[in-house]
């Protein structure tokens, strides 16, 4: 997806986490915040101390309490305000909406008085020319987990398929494990790549060419050092411990390419993995 100017309307924890995710993916984000004091605080400290304390924000996020400034040159609006003020804020935004704007509704809940869903409120307020360019982001999620890049079960739905498929498609190569990342990041990566394309790495054996291995779920383990990222620290019984950028991971199952999924005990009995062996890219 090419770089875009995006307006995120709503500076709560969910809106701020989505703004951070968009900025981390290379987009320029105008974050509309209701409180002028909070805008000043974000500019001063580089974080949303009121709703998302402790999370440093990307410098490409520009907070503002001006709807006109937030919408200027934006190709996409992500609408993330509380449901009880959604209609009011949406009405305020109408004079400033670019003609070709696409909209993602990420607000949760229903309108108190009408019991309308947020998508219904959008249709009720927006001019008909925008109706086909509205998508809805919905599903279980927590702002802090999104900031930590943990996988969620959210779904984006839209009447226009082009709006719902702006994210790049996963490639098989996206499953390659980067052992320089932390153990927690590797665990999240493994979870995110299920059921496809799955995570994989290459075992650089002491004898023979590198062997491609598909990893099942992994557990995070404490590790005080002693091996470069991707180095086998322990390989005995039903335990295979591999150093990460920080910490270590213990895979629960492994599948050699072309063979069935094996438990760690079964894999180690059939393959002579030794401490000091290395996992990493093929080359």
N, C-alpha and C positions, 0 to 999 in steps of 0.2 A: 504494500500500500504506500503510495507516494506521500511525502510530507504534506500535511494540511494545516491550515489555521482552524483550530477547534475551540468553540466556546463551551465551557462546562458551567452550567447554571446551577449553583448550589454548593456552598462551601462547608457542608457538614463532613462527617467522617467518610461517608460513601462517595460523595462528590469529589472530595480531595484525593481519595485513593484512586479513583478513576482518572483524575487529572494527572496524577503521578504516573500511572500506567501509560497513559497516552504520551506524556512528555518523554518517558524512558524509551518509547518506541519511535522517537524522532519528530514528534509533532509539536507545533507551537500552540500553547494552550492559554487562553484567557479564562481565568477562574472568577466567575461572578460570585461575590460574597455580600451578604446583606449588611453586615456590621462594618462600618468604616474603621472602627478600632481594630478589628481583626485583620483588615487589609494592611493597616500600618504594622501590626504585629508580624504578619507573614513576611512583609518586606524587610523588616528589621532582623528577624531571627531565622528566616528561611524554613519555617515550619508552622503548621496550624496548631498552635498551642492550646486552643480551646476544644477542638474536636478530634485532633489526631496528634496528640503530643508525642514527642520523641521520634517522629518520622521526618527526616530531612527531605525537603521538596526539591525537585529538579529546577535549575535556573531558567528553563524554558517556560515555567509556569508564571504567568503574570496576573496577580490578583487585582481586582477592581470592584468597586460597588456601582459602577456606571454600566447600565445595560447597553447603552449605545457603544461604549468602548469595548465591551465584551463581544458584541456581535460584529464589530468592524472586520470586514474581509474574511469572516468565518464561513467555511464550507459545510461545517457540521456543528450542530448544537447537541450536547448531551445534557438532558434536563434531569436534575437530581435534587429537587427541593422536597420538603416534607409534604405529604398529601393534603394536609389541611390548608396549605397556602398555595397549592399548585395552580389553581385557577387564577388567583390574584396575580401571581408572578408571571404566569403565561400571558395574561392580558397586558401587563406592563411591557412585556417583550415585543408585542406585536408591531409597534411602529418601527422597530429596529431590525426586524428579521430580513436578511438578504433574500432576494426573490428565488434563488436556486438552492436555498438552504435545505439540507437533509437533517432529520431530527431523530435522536435516540432517546426514548423515554426510559429512564432508569429509576424513577421515583417509585417507592414501594407503598402499598396500602390502597385504601379507597377514600373517596371524598366523603366527609362526615355527613353532610346534609342530603346529598343525592344518592349516596352509595354507589356512585359511578367508579369504575376502574380508571386508573390514570390514562390509559389509552382512549377511553371514552371521553374523558375531560378534554384531552387533546383534540379529538375530533369535534367536540362541541365548541371549542374556542377558536381553533385555527381556521383560516380561510380554506375553502375546498382545494385550492391549488397545492396545499401542503400535504393533504391527506395521504397521497400515495407515497410520500417520502418520509413517513413516520415508521420507525422500528421500535420494538419494545425489548428491553433487556430485563430478564426476570430469572429468579432461581435462588437457591440458598447460597449465601455468601457473607463473609465478614470482612470489613474494611481492612483491619490489620493483617489478615491472612493474604489479602490481595496485594498489600504493600510488600509482604514477604515472598511474593510470587508462588504462594501455595495454590494448587489447583482448586477450582470451584465447579459447581454443576450448573452455572448460569447458561441460559439459552437466549439467543437473539432471534427474534421473529419479525418479519416484515412482509408487506404485500408485494413489494418490489424485491425480487431475488437479488438484484445487483447491490442493494443496500445491505442485505443480510450476509453478503459474502465478500465484504471489503477486506477482511483479514486474509493474509496469505495462507494458502493450503500447506498442510504439513508435508514434509518430504521425509523419505526414509533416513536421510542423513541427519535429520533433526534428532534422531534417537541416539546418536553417538555420545557417550558419556565423556564429559570434560572433568577429569580427575582433579584439576586445579581448583574446582569449586568446593565449597564446604560440604560436609557430609549431609547436612540438612537440605541444601540445594540439590544435591544428587538424589536424595530420597524423593523430593518433590518432583524432580525431572522424571524419575522412573514412574511415579504415579500419573503424571500428566501425559506420558506417552502410551498409556494403556487405553484401549486395546490395540491401537495402531499409532505409530509404526513400531512401537516397542523400543526399549533402550538396548544398546549393545556396546561392546568393547572388544578389543583384541588382546588375547593372552599371548605375550611374547615368551614362548617356552625356551628352556635351555637347549632343547633339541627339537628340530622341525620348524616349519614356517609359523607365523602368527596364526592363531586359531580364533575365529570370530565366535563370540559367545553372546547370547541374548539373556539379559538379566530379568528375573522375576522381582518381586518386592524386596526391598533392602531395609535393614535396621540401622539406625544411627548408633555408633559406639564412641565412647570417650577414647581419646588417643593423645598421649602427651608428646609425641614426636618419635623420631627414629627411622623414618622412611619418607622418601619423596612421594608426592601424589601419584597414585596408581601402583604403588609397591605392595606386594603381598607381605603382610606382617605375621600372619598365622594361617596355617593350612593343616588342620588336624581334626579327625573325627567328623563332627557335623558343623564345624566352624571354619569359615573362610573370612579373614579380616583383611581389608584393603584400605590403605591410607588415602585420605582425601586432602584437599587444600587445608582444611582444618577438621579435626576429628577423623573418624574412620567409618566405613560402612561394612556391614555383614550381609551379603546376599542370602536370601532364603531358598532360592532355586536358580538353576542355570540351565540353559538349553543350547548345546552346541548346534550350529547351523546344520540343518538336514537331519537332526535327530530329535527325540522327544525331550520334554522338560524333565529335569532330574532334580531330586533333592540334593543339598550340598554334600551330605554323606555319600550318596550314590555317585555324584560327580567326582569327588575326591578319591574314591576307591578305584575309579576307572581312569583317572588322569593324574599324573604325577606333578601336582602343583607344589612348589617349594617356597618358603619365605625368601624374599629377595626377587622373585619373579615380578615382572612388570605388566600391568594392564594399561592400555592406551590406544591411540590411533594405529592403523595398520602399519604406517611408515614411521 
